[in-house]
């Protein structure tokens, strides 16, 4: 469960988000929908830990994480304009967050192959991102987020 309680984010005297509260249940599809400059990306960045709110509280699985740095959160975010590492294979792109966390190679292989299978890119694991279509590259970025759990 992810909860935002009275989240406010001000930047240079402007309110990007003001008093937002919401609860997101695991396993459910949630959509942030709104016009340009309504705070959707700001909320996503706050939930991921890329930014800190001016006020309010962010709670994950019952634990307050408002001040917890992004590297210590088990959260992934994939932007519409995604980035893959061009010098790494698809396998290594997907495995990169697991390697940073020191996950054992056997578990990395299992998680990477599982995510690639679900997303229909298992046959491309040895290729470079530049050899894939745009949609396949997007699925590589999504798989990288999924393996973090």
Buried (B, 14 or more C-beta within 10 A) or exposed (E): EBBBBEBBBEEEEEEBBBEBEEEEEEEEEEEEEEEEEEBBBBBBBBBBBBBBBBBBBBBBEEEEBBEBEEEEBEBBEBEEEBEBBEEBBBBBBBBBBBEEEEBEEEEBBEBBBBBBEEBEBBEBBEBBBEEBEEEBBBBBBBBBBBBBE
